[in-house]
Amino acid sequence: MAELKLKHIDKIYPGGVQAVFDFCLDIRDKEFVVFVGPSGCGKSTTLRMIAGLEEISNGELYIGDRLVNDVVPKDRDIAMVFQNYALYPHMTVYDNMAFGLKLRKVPKAQIDEKVKAAAEILGITDYLGRKPKALSGGQRQRVALGRTIVREPKVFLLDEPLSNLDAKLRAQMRTEISKLHARLATTFIYVTHDQIEAMTMGSRIVVMKDGFMQQVDTPQNLYDYPINLFVAGFIGTPQMNFFRESTLTLEGGEYYVNFVGGNKICLPAAKVKLIKNLADYVNTDKTFTLGVRPEDIHADQSFIAASPKTHVKARIEVIEKLGAETQIYCNVRYEEAEESVVDTKGQMIAKISSRTPVARGEVMELAFDAMHIHLFDTETEATMLERDDHYEVIAENAEAAAFVPPTPAEMRARIEEARNATKDKKAWSAKKFSGT
């Protein structure tokens, strides 16, 4: 069994900088869990604490039923693949893959069997006699994976292993790693800043920001039910459109979201039922952020005709033709903003059919899919919507449904608290050293 439990894990560096705050997660046997977030969010630090390469400041880490806080890396029965491959340049592919087994004094016949079996899985049998300098980036990455496979560890840790590869090779290696996970049937923990890698590979994803967990969920739930503004903006390409300072009004028995440029869209009754604390927002001065994904903005006439109360008009500023689709960058405040002036409040990205004729400077009619819009509270940045019956709650992520991340204000307070604690310790140490 390769079950991991991280209980209230903190990482505080000697200088007083806290990189990880109260990280709690149960990783089940044979799961493929991805840690994702922007640079500096603490994802690699967390992985290195699991590996034993970083000391855990507070909290407990279990692999199976064993507490491993003070267990050295070689005794944790894990294997790690690094971003830069970390191959021995003077050794052949065979020797690189066999080296760890030789250190453990595994019999030669068994080493040979394991190395050749791993090479067959990864398709590098023909390269066993080569040295790393004679291999491409993708081939070197396969060798690094092979070196971990031969050890047959309980847990595979992968720290941004594809970041040095070109786009085509990254897509290919994503598939290979997913196949490898299915074949080996063991636990994988993967770190990346690329949300496409996270969405395509993970059975569950941990989204992090500034050392705090934001949401733990399946890829589809992250996309359909982001828990706050940060997750909504991080998951999805291009990112979700946000219209801040929006308001909610009740007019003639129908609810309307009013946003920049004098625009408004009517909410379906099914969507209104999902709004938490509805009375706090209706016909009040309380504002929120309206979120709309580019793919939920439509230009085809059939959709526009079927949704007469969700229309907006926008001036096209940039056109990106991608073959299968066209992305248009436009402005819904085109009547107020001058074309030569950058207007962030009214900017919007829409994904439309590549067959739809468009021209820069054209004012185009579009329609929002109101059933798939998102609403976020201005103060807490948390979603205002309850999850509907389509939310995927399964045994492996039941705790995700109950998880509530800290608000931006709470995060700032915790970070400031950590800084002040460090200052107090330094002041106490200086006082003690001076003898006063």
C-alpha positions as CSV (number, residue, x, y, z in Angstrom):
1,M,0.0,0.0,0.0
2,A,1.3,3.5,-0.9
3,E,-1.2,5.7,1.0
4,L,0.2,9.1,2.2
5,K,-1.2,11.4,4.9
6,L,0.0,14.9,5.3
7,K,-1.3,16.4,8.6
8,H,-1.0,20.1,9.2
9,I,2.4,20.4,7.5
10,D,4.3,23.7,7.7
11,K,7.6,24.7,6.2
12,I,9.5,27.6,7.7
13,Y,13.0,28.3,6.5
14,P,15.8,29.5,8.8
15,G,15.4,33.1,7.6
16,G,11.8,33.0,8.8
17,V,10.1,32.8,5.5
18,Q,7.1,30.4,5.7
19,A,6.7,28.6,2.4
20,V,3.8,26.1,3.3
21,F,0.9,26.7,5.7
22,D,-1.2,24.0,7.3
23,F,-1.1,21.5,4.4
24,C,-3.5,18.6,5.0
25,L,-4.1,15.9,2.4
26,D,-4.9,12.2,2.3
27,I,-3.5,10.6,-0.9
28,R,-4.9,7.2,-1.5
29,D,-3.1,4.1,-2.9
30,K,-2.6,4.2,-6.7
31,E,-3.8,7.8,-7.1
32,F,-2.3,10.3,-9.5
33,V,-2.3,13.6,-7.5
34,V,-1.0,16.8,-9.1
35,F,0.2,19.9,-7.2
36,V,-0.3,22.9,-9.3
37,G,0.0,26.7,-8.9
38,P,2.2,29.7,-9.9
39,S,5.9,29.9,-9.1
40,G,6.5,30.3,-5.4
41,C,3.2,28.8,-4.2
42,G,5.0,26.0,-2.2
43,K,4.2,23.0,-4.4
44,S,7.8,21.8,-5.0
45,T,8.7,22.5,-1.3
46,T,5.8,20.2,-0.3
47,L,7.0,17.5,-2.7
48,R,10.6,17.8,-1.3
49,M,9.2,17.4,2.2
50,I,7.5,14.2,1.1
51,A,10.8,13.0,-0.4
52,G,12.8,13.9,2.7
53,L,14.9,16.5,1.0
54,E,13.4,19.3,3.1
55,E,12.8,19.1,6.8
56,I,9.2,19.4,8.0
57,S,8.9,22.4,10.4
58,N,5.5,21.3,11.9
59,G,3.0,18.6,11.3
60,E,3.2,14.8,10.5
61,L,3.8,12.9,7.3
62,Y,2.8,9.2,7.1
63,I,3.6,6.8,4.3
64,G,1.3,3.9,4.9
65,D,1.0,3.6,8.7
66,R,4.6,4.8,9.2
67,L,5.5,8.2,10.5
68,V,8.4,9.3,8.4
69,N,9.2,12.9,9.5
70,D,12.7,11.7,10.7
71,V,13.2,8.9,8.2
72,V,16.0,9.6,5.7
73,P,15.1,9.7,2.0
74,K,16.6,6.3,1.1
75,D,14.5,4.5,3.6
76,R,11.1,6.1,2.6
77,D,10.6,3.7,-0.4
78,I,10.0,6.6,-2.8
79,A,11.6,7.6,-6.1
80,M,11.9,11.1,-7.5
81,V,12.2,12.4,-11.1
82,F,13.8,15.9,-11.2
83,Q,13.2,18.7,-13.7
84,N,16.8,18.6,-15.0
85,Y,16.9,14.7,-15.3
86,A,20.0,14.5,-13.1
87,L,21.6,11.7,-15.2
88,Y,25.3,10.8,-14.8
89,P,26.9,12.0,-18.0
90,H,29.8,9.5,-17.9
91,M,27.5,6.5,-17.6
92,T,25.5,4.7,-20.3
93,V,21.7,4.6,-20.2
94,Y,21.9,1.0,-18.9
95,D,24.3,2.1,-16.1
96,N,22.3,5.1,-15.2
97,M,19.2,2.9,-14.7
98,A,21.1,0.2,-12.9
99,F,23.1,2.4,-10.6
100,G,20.6,2.6,-7.7
101,L,20.2,-1.1,-7.7
102,K,23.9,-1.7,-7.7
103,L,24.2,0.5,-4.5
104,R,21.6,-1.8,-2.9
105,K,23.7,-4.8,-3.9
106,V,20.9,-6.4,-6.0
107,P,22.1,-9.5,-7.9
108,K,23.4,-8.7,-11.4
109,A,20.8,-11.0,-13.1
110,Q,18.0,-9.3,-11.3
111,I,19.4,-5.9,-12.2
112,D,19.6,-6.9,-15.9
113,E,16.0,-8.1,-15.8
114,K,14.6,-5.0,-14.2
115,V,16.6,-2.6,-16.5
116,K,15.5,-4.3,-19.7
117,A,11.9,-4.6,-18.6
118,A,11.8,-0.9,-17.8
119,A,13.5,0.0,-21.1
120,E,10.9,-2.0,-22.9
121,I,8.1,-0.2,-21.1
122,L,9.6,3.2,-22.0
123,G,10.7,2.3,-25.6
124,I,14.4,3.0,-25.0
125,T,15.8,-0.5,-25.4
126,D,17.8,0.6,-28.5
127,Y,19.5,3.4,-26.4
128,L,20.8,1.3,-23.5
129,G,24.4,1.6,-24.8
130,R,24.3,5.3,-25.4
131,K,25.4,8.1,-23.0
132,P,23.0,11.0,-22.1
133,K,24.7,13.5,-24.4
134,A,23.7,11.3,-27.4
135,L,20.0,11.5,-26.4
136,S,17.2,14.0,-27.1
137,G,15.4,15.7,-24.2
138,G,12.5,13.3,-24.4
139,Q,14.8,10.3,-24.4
140,R,16.7,11.6,-21.4
141,Q,13.4,12.1,-19.6
142,R,12.5,8.5,-20.3
143,V,15.8,7.4,-18.8
144,A,15.1,9.4,-15.7
145,L,11.7,7.7,-15.4
146,G,13.4,4.3,-16.1
147,R,15.8,4.8,-13.2
148,T,12.8,5.2,-10.8
149,I,10.8,2.3,-12.3
150,V,13.5,-0.3,-11.7
151,R,13.4,0.5,-8.0
152,E,9.7,-0.4,-7.8
153,P,9.0,2.2,-5.2
154,K,5.8,2.7,-3.3
155,V,5.5,6.4,-4.4
156,F,6.7,8.2,-7.6
157,L,7.5,11.9,-7.1
158,L,7.8,14.0,-10.3
159,D,9.0,17.6,-10.0
160,E,8.1,19.5,-13.2
161,P,9.7,16.7,-15.3
162,L,8.5,18.1,-18.7
163,S,9.3,21.8,-18.3
164,N,12.5,21.5,-20.4
165,L,10.8,19.9,-23.4
166,D,9.2,21.5,-26.5
167,A,5.4,21.6,-26.8
168,K,5.0,18.6,-29.0
169,L,7.2,16.4,-26.9
170,R,5.5,17.6,-23.7
171,A,2.2,16.4,-25.1
172,Q,3.7,13.1,-26.0
173,M,5.4,12.6,-22.6
174,R,2.1,13.5,-20.8
175,T,0.5,10.5,-22.5
176,E,3.5,8.3,-21.7
177,I,3.4,9.1,-18.0
178,S,-0.3,8.6,-17.8
179,K,0.1,5.2,-19.5
180,L,3.0,4.4,-17.1
181,H,0.8,5.2,-14.1
182,A,-1.9,2.8,-15.4
183,R,0.6,0.1,-16.0
184,L,2.5,0.3,-12.8
185,A,-0.6,0.8,-10.6
186,T,1.2,2.8,-7.9
187,T,0.9,6.2,-6.4
188,F,2.1,9.2,-8.4
189,I,2.6,12.8,-7.0
190,Y,3.3,15.3,-9.8
191,V,4.3,18.9,-9.5
192,T,3.7,21.4,-12.3
193,H,2.9,25.1,-12.9
194,D,1.1,24.1,-16.2
195,Q,-2.6,23.7,-15.6
196,I,-3.0,21.8,-18.9
197,E,-0.6,19.1,-17.6
198,A,-2.6,19.0,-14.3
199,M,-6.0,18.8,-16.0
200,T,-5.0,16.0,-18.4
201,M,-3.0,13.8,-16.0
202,G,-4.3,14.1,-12.5
203,S,-7.1,12.0,-10.9
204,R,-7.1,14.8,-8.3
205,I,-5.5,18.2,-8.3
206,V,-4.3,20.3,-5.4
207,V,-4.3,24.0,-6.4
208,M,-1.9,26.1,-4.3
209,K,-1.3,29.8,-3.8
210,D,1.2,31.6,-1.5
211,G,1.8,28.4,0.4
212,F,-1.9,27.7,1.1
213,M,-4.1,25.0,-0.4
214,Q,-7.0,26.6,-2.4
215,Q,-8.9,23.6,-3.7
216,V,-8.5,19.8,-3.9
217,D,-10.7,18.2,-6.5
218,T,-11.1,16.3,-9.7
219,P,-10.1,18.1,-12.9
220,Q,-13.8,18.5,-14.1
221,N,-14.9,19.8,-10.7
222,L,-12.1,22.4,-10.7
223,Y,-13.3,23.6,-14.1
224,D,-17.0,23.6,-13.4
225,Y,-17.1,24.5,-9.7
226,P,-14.0,26.7,-8.8
227,I,-14.2,27.4,-5.1
228,N,-12.8,31.0,-5.4
229,L,-11.6,33.7,-7.8
230,F,-8.0,32.4,-7.9
231,V,-8.9,28.9,-8.9
232,A,-11.4,30.1,-11.5
233,G,-8.7,32.3,-13.1
234,F,-5.9,29.7,-12.9
235,I,-7.8,26.7,-14.4
236,G,-8.8,27.1,-18.0
237,T,-7.1,28.4,-21.2
238,P,-7.5,31.2,-22.0
239,Q,-8.4,32.2,-18.4
240,M,-11.9,33.1,-17.3
241,N,-13.2,36.6,-18.1
242,F,-13.8,38.7,-14.9
243,F,-16.2,41.7,-14.7
244,R,-15.8,43.3,-11.2
245,E,-18.2,45.6,-9.4
246,S,-21.2,43.7,-10.9
247,T,-24.6,44.0,-9.2
248,L,-27.8,41.9,-9.1
249,T,-31.3,43.3,-9.6
250,L,-34.8,42.0,-9.7
251,E,-36.8,43.4,-12.6
252,G,-40.3,42.2,-13.5
253,G,-39.8,38.9,-11.7
254,E,-36.5,38.2,-13.4
255,Y,-33.0,38.5,-12.0
256,Y,-30.3,40.4,-13.9
257,V,-26.6,40.6,-13.5
258,N,-25.5,44.2,-14.3
259,F,-21.8,44.7,-15.3
260,V,-19.5,47.2,-17.1
261,G,-20.5,49.2,-20.1
262,G,-24.2,49.2,-19.0
263,N,-24.5,45.5,-20.0
264,K,-26.8,43.1,-18.2
265,I,-27.8,39.5,-18.7
266,C,-30.8,37.6,-17.3
267,L,-30.2,34.6,-15.0
268,P,-32.2,31.4,-15.5
269,A,-34.3,30.4,-12.5
270,A,-32.1,27.3,-12.0
271,K,-29.0,29.4,-11.6
272,V,-30.7,31.9,-9.2
273,K,-31.6,28.9,-6.9
274,L,-27.9,28.2,-6.5
275,I,-26.9,31.7,-5.3
276,K,-26.0,31.7,-1.6
277,N,-27.6,34.5,0.5
278,L,-29.5,35.8,-2.5
279,A,-31.2,38.5,-0.5
280,D,-27.8,40.1,0.4
281,Y,-27.2,40.9,-3.2
282,V,-30.5,41.7,-4.8
283,N,-31.2,45.4,-5.3
284,T,-28.4,46.4,-2.9
285,D,-25.1,48.1,-3.3
286,K,-23.2,44.9,-2.6
287,T,-21.0,44.1,-5.5
288,F,-19.5,40.9,-6.8
289,T,-17.4,39.6,-9.7
290,L,-19.0,38.0,-12.7
291,G,-16.9,35.3,-14.3
292,V,-17.5,33.9,-17.9
293,R,-15.2,31.4,-19.6
294,P,-14.3,32.3,-23.2
295,E,-15.9,29.0,-24.5
296,D,-19.2,30.0,-22.9
297,I,-19.4,33.1,-25.1
298,H,-21.1,32.4,-28.4
299,A,-21.3,34.1,-31.8
300,D,-23.4,31.6,-33.7
301,Q,-26.9,32.9,-34.7
302,S,-28.8,29.9,-33.4
303,F,-27.5,30.4,-29.8
304,I,-28.0,34.1,-30.0
305,A,-31.6,33.6,-31.1
306,A,-32.2,31.1,-28.3
307,S,-30.8,33.4,-25.6
308,P,-32.3,36.8,-26.3
309,K,-31.7,38.1,-22.7
310,T,-27.9,37.3,-22.5
311,H,-26.7,39.4,-25.4
312,V,-23.7,41.8,-25.3
313,K,-22.0,43.8,-28.0
314,A,-18.2,44.1,-28.1
315,R,-15.7,45.8,-30.3
316,I,-13.0,43.3,-31.6
317,E,-9.5,44.4,-30.9
318,V,-7.3,41.4,-31.6
319,I,-8.1,38.2,-33.6
320,E,-6.2,34.9,-33.2
321,K,-7.0,32.2,-35.7
322,L,-6.0,28.8,-34.4
323,G,-7.5,26.7,-37.2
324,A,-10.1,24.7,-35.2
325,E,-11.3,27.8,-33.5
326,T,-10.8,31.6,-33.4
327,Q,-10.1,33.6,-30.2
328,I,-11.2,37.2,-30.3
329,Y,-10.0,39.8,-27.8
330,C,-12.8,42.4,-27.5
331,N,-14.2,45.2,-25.3
332,V,-17.7,45.4,-24.0
333,R,-17.2,49.1,-23.1
334,Y,-16.5,50.1,-26.7
335,E,-18.8,53.1,-26.5
336,E,-17.0,54.5,-23.5
337,A,-13.4,53.5,-24.1
338,E,-11.3,55.0,-26.9
339,E,-9.7,52.4,-29.2
340,S,-6.2,53.7,-28.6
341,V,-6.6,53.5,-24.8
342,V,-6.1,50.2,-22.9
343,D,-9.3,49.5,-21.0
344,T,-9.0,46.5,-18.6
345,K,-12.4,46.7,-17.1
346,G,-14.2,45.9,-20.3
347,Q,-11.8,43.5,-21.9
348,M,-13.0,40.1,-22.8
349,I,-11.8,36.9,-24.6
350,A,-14.2,34.7,-26.6
351,K,-13.7,31.4,-28.3
352,I,-15.8,31.2,-31.5
353,S,-16.0,29.0,-34.6
354,S,-13.2,29.5,-37.0
355,R,-15.9,29.6,-39.8
356,T,-17.4,32.8,-38.3
357,P,-16.2,35.9,-40.3
358,V,-14.7,38.6,-38.0
359,A,-12.7,41.7,-38.6
360,R,-10.7,43.9,-36.3
361,G,-12.6,47.0,-35.2
362,E,-16.0,45.4,-35.9
363,V,-18.7,45.6,-33.2
364,M,-20.0,42.1,-32.8
365,E,-23.1,40.7,-31.1
366,L,-22.4,37.8,-28.7
367,A,-24.4,35.8,-26.2
368,F,-23.4,34.4,-22.8
369,D,-24.3,30.9,-21.7
370,A,-26.0,32.1,-18.5
371,M,-26.2,28.5,-17.0
372,H,-22.4,28.4,-16.9
373,I,-21.4,31.8,-15.6
374,H,-19.7,32.2,-12.2
375,L,-20.2,34.7,-9.4
376,F,-17.7,35.6,-6.7
377,D,-18.1,37.7,-3.6
378,T,-16.0,40.9,-3.7
379,E,-14.7,40.7,-0.1
380,T,-14.0,37.0,0.3
381,E,-13.5,36.1,-3.4
382,A,-15.3,32.9,-2.6
383,T,-17.9,31.5,-5.1
384,M,-21.5,32.7,-4.4
385,L,-23.0,29.5,-6.0
386,E,-23.9,26.2,-4.4
387,R,-22.9,23.1,-6.3
388,D,-25.6,21.5,-8.3
389,D,-26.4,17.8,-8.9
390,H,-23.7,17.4,-11.5
391,Y,-20.9,18.0,-9.0
392,E,-18.8,14.8,-8.9
393,V,-18.5,13.6,-5.4
394,I,-16.8,10.3,-5.1
395,A,-15.1,8.4,-2.3
396,E,-11.7,9.6,-3.3
397,N,-12.5,13.3,-3.0
398,A,-15.4,13.5,-0.5
399,E,-13.3,15.7,1.8
400,A,-12.9,18.1,-1.1
401,A,-16.6,19.0,-0.9
402,A,-16.2,20.2,2.6
403,F,-12.8,22.0,2.2
404,V,-12.9,25.8,2.7
405,P,-9.7,27.7,1.8
406,P,-8.7,30.8,3.7
407,T,-9.9,34.1,2.3
408,P,-7.3,36.6,1.0
409,A,-7.5,38.6,4.2
410,E,-6.9,35.4,6.3
411,M,-4.0,34.5,4.2
412,R,-2.4,37.9,4.6
413,A,-3.0,37.7,8.3
414,R,-1.3,34.3,8.6
415,I,1.7,35.5,6.5
416,E,2.1,38.6,8.6
417,E,1.8,36.5,11.8
418,A,4.6,34.3,10.6
419,R,6.8,37.3,9.8
420,N,6.1,38.9,13.2
421,A,6.9,35.6,15.0
422,T,10.3,35.5,13.1
423,K,11.0,39.1,14.2
424,D,10.2,38.3,17.8
425,K,12.6,35.3,17.7
426,K,15.4,37.4,16.2
427,A,14.9,40.1,18.8
428,W,14.9,37.5,21.6
429,S,18.1,35.9,20.2
430,A,19.8,39.2,19.9
431,K,18.9,40.2,23.5
432,K,20.0,36.8,24.8
433,F,23.3,37.1,22.9
434,S,24.0,40.6,24.2
435,G,23.4,39.4,27.8
436,T,20.7,42.1,28.4
